[in-house]
């Protein structure tokens, strides 16, 4: 067998083994307790936003419908220089609602990280929940986070982020499975005791942890990544980190409405990975990139090593099986298992999308989003 084929098979095999291990880690995540109980913990919900006039009324509706006692939580919105009237909309929505407020960033300060910091500086409580303005929440969202925290005391708790159901086209199904794979990787890595991924759209943490991890966040050089640098800081400080896989603590986000928007989002997410400073996270990112490129070039490998095509085909099948198992386990928790009917076409389309994302990252075409 040619050395090149051995390298290809080794790369795909390592990737598949890691994904199978991560999939098994999902089952090790702590189970959320009954959220029907009253919990005395007070919490501040921090929501920075920019140009979210259409989404803010929906989010406020969800927050007002929370089952958690009204006197135990406050909601702080922070306007990051919106130019679509979002600030005025939010002022009107928050007016007269006890515990709701809308702050504004001062000139010269901008970006999600600045918005979070400003909101946290004005928070009344030591426990914080971070949510994105373009998300939807179930009525037990806060209760689930607080019940989980009471049973599993933690400095940081991550939750699921999934794509909401809309028209059901191919792009929507692609993003749904893509987000599920990211959510599964995050939950599984937490379950393994080596957190590697989380989403800033659904995080709960202490004010103390946030302040202590600021030194690990390269704020001046990366506009996004508040979630990952917070998690990495918690790991380096050896703090307690958990993942709440309960559907009640899940957050839904609207799918991107164009391939261009989807690519821009993925490029933004991937561009910050070189600054994480955690060997296992960066090794995983490199392994994923190499494996995806290897599979993308599989027709070329079969052409040059035609005699080894059964081994190459077998490696691709094993890799696809590992991806399917990860999606199967996490989709069961998020009640989105029907999306697996799209697994084959989505998995085939994933590789060129990954290549375009990688090219965008290498060309440095990253920019903080202007509408959230």
N, C-alpha and C positions, 0 to 999 in steps of 0.2 A: 504494500500500500504506500502511495506517495506521501512524502512528508507534509505537503500542502493539505492533502485530504485529512491526515491525522490532526493537523492544527484546526481545520474547519470542524471536524467532529468533536474535538476537545472543547472548543469554544461553545458550541451548541449544547454539549453535554453539561458543561459547568453552569451555563445559564439555566437549563432545564432543572438541574438539581437544586439550584438556589430558589427557583420559582416554586418547586414542589415543597421545599422547606418553609417558604413564606406562606404558602397555602395552608400548611399544617399549623402555622402560628396563629391563624385566624381563630381556630378553635380554642386557643389558649387565652384569648382575651377575656377579661372579667365580664361577668353577666350583670347587667343593670338590674337593680332591685325594683320592686313595685313603686310606681310613681304616683300612686293614689294617696300616699301618705302626705301629711303636712310636714314640711321640713323648715326649721328655724333659720337656715342660712340665708344671709342677705347677699345680693349680687348686683353688680353694675354691668349692664350690657352696653358695649361700645361699638358704634357703627360709623366709621368714616365714609363719606360719599362724595362723588363728583359727577354731576350731570346725570342724576337718577330720578328726574321728576316723574317719570312714568311708573317707576318701581316703588317709590317711597310710600304711597298710599296703601299698597298691598302689604308691605312689610309692617307698617304701623297697625294695620288691621290684624295681622297675625300676632303682633306683640300685645295688643289689647285683649286678644282672645285667649291668652295664656291661662292655664289652669293654676299656675303658681300664685300664691297670695299677692295681691297688688302692693301691699306695704313692704314686701320683702325684696323687691327689685326696682331699680331705676334704669332708664334708657337714655343714653347720651349719644346724640347724633352730632357729627362734626363735618361741616361743609368745607370741602377743599376747593374753594374758589370756583364754584359751579357757574356756568354762564348760560344755563338753560332754564333758570328760574327755580332750580331745586331748593335753594335756600329759602325763598319765599314760600314755596309749597310746604316745606318742612316746618317753618315758623307757624303757618296756619294749622297744620296737622297737630303740632305739639301744644298749641295754645289751649290752655284750660285743662290739660291732662296731667294730673298729679304724677310726678316722677319722670316725666318726659321733658327733655330739653334739647335745644339745638345750638351748638357753638359754631364759631367760624375761625378758620386759621387766619392769622395776621399776615399782611403782605410780607413777602420774602420767605415764607414757610409754605411748603406744598408737598403733596405726595401722601400716600396711604400711611407711611410710617410716622410722618409728622402729625397726621390726623389722629392716629391711635395714641400717640404720646400726649397730645393735647387733651384728648378725652379722658385718658387715664389720670392725668394731673387733676382733673376736676371730678373724678369719681368719688363717691361717698363711702364705698365699701371696698374691702380688701380682696374680695373675690371678683373676678372679671370674666365675662363671656364676650368673645369677639365674633362678629357676624358681618358678612358683606351685605351691602344695600340692595343688591340685585337678587337676593335669595328669598325663599319662602320657608316658613317655619310651621311645624305642627303645634297644636295647642299645648302639648306636654313637653315642648322642647326644653324650656328652662327647668321644669320639674324633674325631667330625666337627668339632666346634668347635675342638679343639686342632689338628687337621690343617689346617683352614682358616687358623687364626691363624699357623701356621708358614709357610704358603705366602704368605699375604697379611697381613703384620704390620699390626695395626690397634689403635687405642685402644678402639674399640667395634665389636662385631659383633652384628647382629640376626639372628634366625632366624624361621622360619615358625611361626605358631600356627593350627591348624585344629581343626575340630569333629570329635569321634570319632563313629563309627557306632553307633547304638543301635537304636531301634525303627523309625526311618525315616518318622515322621509329617511332616505339613506344617511344623509349627513347627521340627522338627529340620532339615529341608531348607532352610527359610528362614534359620536361623542359620548353616548350613554355607556357603551362598552369600554371606551377609552377611560372615562372617569371611573368606571367600576374597577378597571385594572389598577388604576392609581390608588383608589380607596382600599382595594384588597392588599396591595403592596404595603400601604401604610399600616393597616390593621394587623396584617401578618407579621410585619417587622416589629411592631409593638409587642405582639404576643410572644415573639421570640426573645424579647428583652433587649433588642437592638433597634430602636426606632429609627427609621430612615426617611419617612415621608409623612407629612400632615398637611392639612389645608387651613389657611387663615380664615376661611369662611365659616369655620366651626371649631372654635377652640375655647377652652376654659382654663384659666390659670390664676395664680395669685399675683397681686400687685408687687409683692416682694420679689418673686421670680422675674417678673418683667424688668424691674429696675436693675437687678443683679446681672441680667443677661445682655444689657445694652452694650457692654464692652465687646461682645462677640458678633455684633451686627455692624457690618461696614456701611453705615447709613449714607455716607457721602458718595460712595461709589456704586451702590445698588439701590435703585428706587423701590424695588419689590423684594420679597423674600422674608418679610417680617415673621411669617410662620415658621419657616425652616430654621432661621437663625435663632429664634426663641427656643425651638426644640433642641437644636444643637447646643446652645448655651446650657440648657437644662441637663443635657447628657454630660457635658464637660464638668458641670458642677455636681454631678452625681445626684440629681434630684429625682423624686418619684414621678414617673411618667406612665400614664395609662391611656387606653383607647376604649371609648364607650361605643360599642357596636349596636346599641339599641336603636330600633327604627324610630322611636319617639324622639331621640336626640339627633335625628338625621336632618340635614339641610338640603333643600332642593334649589338648583340653579337653572336658569333658562339656557337651553342649548344655543350655541352660536348660529347665526342665521346666514352665514356664508363661509366658504372654505377659507377665504382670506382672513376673516376674523378668528377662525379656529387656529390657523397657522400662527397668527400674531400672538395669540394667547399662549400657545405651546412654546413658541420661541422665547417669550418673556419668562416663562417658567424655567426653561432649560438653561438660559443664559447665566443665571446666578450660581449654577452648580460648581463652577470652578473656584468659588470663594467659600465653600462650605467648611473646608479644613477638617473634615472627618474622613479618614481613610476608607472605612467600609462603605460609606455613602458614595464616595467618588469612584471606588472600585466597581460598585454595582452599576453606576452610570456608564462607566467605560465598557463593562461586560454587556450591558443591554445594547449600547451603540454598536459594538463589534458584532454581536449576534444578529441584530437586525440588518446590518449591512451585509453580513455573510449570507443570510437567507435571501435578501434582495438580489444578490448576485448568484443564487443557486442555479439558474439556467446556464450561466457561464461555467460554473464548476462542473456541471453535468456534461457540458460540451467538451471541456478539456480533460475531464477524468471519467469518460464514458463507462469505463470498466468498473468504476466504483459507484455507479448510480444507485444501487440498492442501499448502500451505506448512507449516501447523501439523502436519499428520499426518507430513509428510516429516521435520520437525525431531524429532518424537518417535521416529520410526524410526531416524534417525541416532544419537540419544542412546542408544536401546536397543542398537544395534549396537556402540557404543563400550563400553557396560557388558559386553556379551557377549564382546567381544574380550579385555577385561581378565580376565574370569573364565576364558575358554578358556585363556589363556596360563598363569595361575597354577594352575589346576586340573590342568594337565598335569604341573607340577612336584610337586604334592601328591598325585597319583594319585587325584583325586576328580572326574574329568571326567564320570562318570555323573550327577553332581548337576545338570549343565546341562540334563537333561531337564525339570527343574522351573523353568527360567529364566523362562518366561512367567508362570506363576501367582505365582511369588515376586516378580518385578519389579512386578507389578500390586499385590501386597499391601504392597510396600515403602513406597509413598508415604503411605498412612495411618499406617503404623507410624512413619515419619519424622516426620509431623506430630505424633503423640502424644509422640514423643521431644522434639521442639522445644518443644512447650508445656510439658513437664515441666522442661526446662532454663530456660525463661523464667520459670516460676513458682518457680524455685529449689528444686525438690524433689529435692535430691541429698543422699545420705548414704553414708558409707563402709560397704561391705558388712560384715555381721556374721558371715559364715561363710567367711572366707578372706582 
